[in-house]
Amino acid sequence: MHIRDWPADERPREKLLARGPASLSDAELLAIFLGSGLRGRDAVQTARDLLASHGPLRALLDQAPTHLATLPGLGPARACQLAAALELGHRHLAAALERGQVLSDPASAGRYFTQRLRTRPHEVFAALFLDTRHRALAFEEMFQGTVDGAEVHPREIVRRALAHNAAAVIIGHNHPSGDAEPSAADRAVTARLKQALSLVEIRLLDHFVVGDGPAVSLAARGWV
C-alpha cells in the first residue's frame, strides 16, 4: 500500500500539517524528506530501514555527506539535500545569537553550544562574549584537547573578553564520551574562571557541558 492510500490522519505530511512536526516519529520526519522509498517499500519503511541499520537518528545525521550518499534510499542528491537541511537548521539556531539579539533565554545558549560542539571528536572549550544587555558579541573556540580533556588558561579568556569589551561571558565545552555530567575538574575550572573574570568586573553567567542530549548547565546546579 502506498502512503497516499493510508488514512489521511496517518500520512506524515498531513499529520505534520494538522498536529505539527513534533508529532511525527523520526522515521516519519525522515520519510517526508525522502519523498519516496526503494522499490517495493514506501518512504516510511525505507526510513525505518535506514534508522535500523545506520541509526539512531543522531548517528545517521552525523555521518559525512559522502557516506550518506552510499546508503540505500539516499544517494548523492538526497545526501546533499539532507546535509544542506541540517546546516540550515544549525544556522537558524545560531542566527539570534549571531545577529546580536538579547539573550533572554539561557537555554538557547545551551542549545547553541550543543550545535557548535557536540559532533567534535576531541574536547573543545569555547566562550560566548556578551555586552551589558546580554547581546552576543562573539563566539570563539578557545582551547582544544585530546579525547580526554583540554587545558584551559583563564588569562587568555580574560584577554579576549577585554578585547571584545564584554560585560559577561558564557563558557562551554564538550565531552566526546557523550556523558555530559560535569566533572570535579569542570567545577574547578569554572571557579577559577569566575574569579579571574571578576577581577576585571566581567560576569561569568554559565558553563555548559555538551554531550548526548541537552547540555548540562553548571549555573542550574548552583556551581557558577
C-alpha positions as CSV (number, residue, x, y, z in Angstrom):
1,M,0.0,0.0,0.0
2,H,1.3,3.4,-1.0
3,I,1.4,6.2,1.6
4,R,-1.2,8.1,-0.4
5,D,-3.6,5.1,0.3
6,W,-3.2,5.4,4.0
7,P,-5.9,7.1,6.2
8,A,-5.4,10.8,5.9
9,D,-4.5,11.3,9.6
10,E,-1.7,8.7,9.4
11,R,0.1,10.2,6.4
12,P,3.2,12.0,7.5
13,R,2.6,15.2,5.6
14,E,-1.0,15.5,6.6
15,K,-0.1,14.6,10.2
16,L,2.6,17.4,10.3
17,L,0.2,20.0,8.9
18,A,-2.6,19.0,11.4
19,R,-0.5,18.4,14.5
20,G,2.9,20.0,13.9
21,P,6.3,18.4,13.2
22,A,6.9,17.4,16.9
23,S,4.0,14.8,16.5
24,L,6.0,12.8,13.9
25,S,8.3,9.9,14.7
26,D,11.9,10.0,13.5
27,A,11.0,7.7,10.6
28,E,8.1,9.8,9.6
29,L,10.2,13.0,9.6
30,L,12.9,11.3,7.5
31,A,10.2,9.9,5.2
32,I,8.9,13.4,4.4
33,F,12.5,14.3,3.4
34,L,12.9,11.2,1.2
35,G,9.7,11.7,-0.6
36,S,9.6,8.1,-2.0
37,G,11.1,4.8,-0.9
38,L,13.0,2.0,-2.5
39,R,11.3,-0.3,-5.0
40,G,8.6,-2.2,-3.2
41,R,8.9,-0.2,0.0
42,D,7.2,3.1,0.9
43,A,9.1,6.2,2.2
44,V,8.3,5.4,5.8
45,Q,9.5,1.8,5.6
46,T,12.7,2.9,3.8
47,A,13.3,5.5,6.5
48,R,12.7,2.8,9.2
49,D,15.3,0.6,7.5
50,L,17.8,3.4,7.4
51,L,17.4,4.1,11.1
52,A,17.5,0.4,12.0
53,S,20.8,-0.1,10.0
54,H,22.5,3.2,10.5
55,G,20.7,4.9,13.3
56,P,19.5,6.1,15.7
57,L,18.7,9.5,14.1
58,R,21.6,11.4,15.5
59,A,24.1,8.8,14.4
60,L,22.6,8.8,10.9
61,L,22.6,12.6,10.6
62,D,26.1,12.9,12.0
63,Q,27.5,11.0,9.1
64,A,29.5,12.8,6.4
65,P,27.6,13.5,3.2
66,T,30.0,11.3,1.3
67,H,29.0,8.4,3.5
68,L,25.2,9.2,3.4
69,A,25.4,9.2,-0.4
70,T,26.3,5.5,-0.3
71,L,23.2,4.5,1.8
72,P,20.2,2.7,0.2
73,G,17.4,5.2,-0.2
74,L,19.6,8.3,-0.1
75,G,22.2,8.6,-2.8
76,P,24.3,11.7,-3.7
77,A,21.4,14.1,-4.4
78,R,19.4,13.3,-1.2
79,A,22.6,13.2,0.8
80,C,23.5,16.8,-0.3
81,Q,19.9,17.9,0.4
82,L,20.0,16.4,3.9
83,A,23.4,18.0,4.7
84,A,22.1,21.3,3.5
85,A,18.9,21.0,5.5
86,L,20.9,20.3,8.6
87,E,23.1,23.3,8.0
88,L,20.0,25.5,7.6
89,G,18.8,24.2,11.0
90,H,22.2,25.0,12.6
91,R,22.3,28.5,11.1
92,H,18.7,29.2,12.2
93,L,19.6,28.2,15.8
94,A,22.7,30.4,15.7
95,A,21.0,33.4,14.0
96,A,19.5,35.0,17.0
97,L,22.8,35.0,18.9
98,E,24.9,36.0,15.9
99,R,22.8,39.0,15.0
100,G,23.2,40.4,18.5
101,Q,19.8,39.9,19.9
102,V,19.4,39.9,23.7
103,L,20.0,36.5,25.2
104,S,16.8,36.4,27.3
105,D,16.6,32.6,27.4
106,P,19.6,30.9,29.0
107,A,18.6,27.6,27.5
108,S,19.2,29.0,24.0
109,A,22.9,29.4,24.8
110,G,23.0,25.7,25.8
111,R,21.4,24.7,22.5
112,Y,23.9,26.9,20.7
113,F,26.9,25.3,22.4
114,T,25.4,21.9,21.7
115,Q,25.1,22.7,18.0
116,R,28.6,24.0,17.7
117,L,30.5,21.4,19.8
118,R,28.6,18.1,20.1
119,T,30.0,16.4,17.0
120,R,33.6,17.4,17.7
121,P,35.8,14.3,18.2
122,H,38.0,16.0,20.7
123,E,37.3,18.2,23.7
124,V,36.8,21.9,22.6
125,F,36.5,24.7,25.1
126,A,34.6,27.8,23.8
127,A,33.4,31.2,25.0
128,L,30.4,33.3,24.1
129,F,31.1,37.0,24.9
130,L,28.1,39.3,25.7
131,D,27.6,43.0,26.2
132,T,25.9,44.8,29.1
133,R,22.5,43.9,27.6
134,H,23.5,40.3,27.1
135,R,23.7,40.6,23.4
136,A,26.2,38.3,21.7
137,L,29.4,40.0,20.6
138,A,31.4,36.9,19.6
139,F,31.8,33.2,19.9
140,E,35.3,31.8,20.0
141,E,36.8,28.3,20.3
142,M,39.5,29.0,22.8
143,F,41.2,25.6,23.5
144,Q,41.3,22.2,22.0
145,G,42.4,19.0,23.7
146,T,42.5,15.2,23.3
147,V,39.6,12.9,23.7
148,D,40.1,13.2,27.4
149,G,40.4,16.9,28.1
150,A,41.6,20.4,27.2
151,E,44.0,22.7,29.1
152,V,42.2,26.0,29.9
153,H,44.0,29.2,30.5
154,P,41.8,31.8,32.3
155,R,44.2,34.7,31.4
156,E,43.5,34.1,27.7
157,I,39.7,34.2,28.2
158,V,40.0,37.4,30.2
159,R,42.2,38.9,27.5
160,R,39.6,38.0,24.8
161,A,36.8,39.3,26.9
162,L,38.5,42.7,27.3
163,A,39.3,42.8,23.6
164,H,35.6,42.4,22.9
165,N,34.7,44.9,25.6
166,A,32.4,42.2,27.0
167,A,30.4,42.6,30.2
168,A,29.6,38.9,30.6
169,V,30.8,35.5,29.4
170,I,29.2,32.1,28.9
171,I,31.6,29.2,28.5
172,G,31.1,25.7,27.4
173,H,32.9,22.5,26.3
174,N,32.1,19.1,25.0
175,H,32.6,15.6,26.4
176,P,33.4,13.4,23.4
177,S,32.3,10.4,25.5
178,G,28.8,11.7,25.4
179,D,28.4,11.8,29.2
180,A,27.6,15.5,30.0
181,E,27.9,15.1,33.7
182,P,30.3,17.8,35.0
183,S,33.5,16.5,36.5
184,A,35.3,17.8,39.5
185,A,37.8,19.4,37.1
186,D,35.0,21.2,35.3
187,R,33.8,22.7,38.5
188,A,37.3,23.7,39.4
189,V,37.9,25.4,36.0
190,T,34.6,27.2,36.5
191,A,35.6,28.6,39.8
192,R,39.0,29.8,38.5
193,L,37.4,31.5,35.5
194,K,34.7,33.2,37.6
195,Q,37.4,34.5,40.0
196,A,39.7,35.7,37.1
197,L,36.8,37.4,35.3
198,S,35.5,39.1,38.4
199,L,38.9,40.9,38.9
200,V,38.1,42.9,35.7
201,E,34.4,43.2,36.6
202,I,33.2,40.7,34.0
203,R,30.5,38.2,35.0
204,L,30.6,34.5,34.3
205,L,27.0,33.6,33.6
206,D,27.2,29.9,33.0
207,H,29.3,26.9,32.0
208,F,27.6,24.3,29.7
209,V,28.9,20.8,29.3
210,V,27.9,19.2,26.0
211,G,27.3,15.5,25.5
212,D,24.5,13.4,24.3
213,G,21.1,15.1,24.9
214,P,20.7,18.6,26.3
215,A,23.7,20.5,27.5
216,V,24.2,20.5,31.3
217,S,24.2,23.9,32.9
218,L,26.5,24.4,35.9
219,A,24.6,27.5,36.8
220,A,21.5,25.5,37.2
221,R,23.4,23.2,39.6
222,G,24.4,26.3,41.6
223,W,28.1,25.9,40.7
224,V,28.6,29.3,38.9
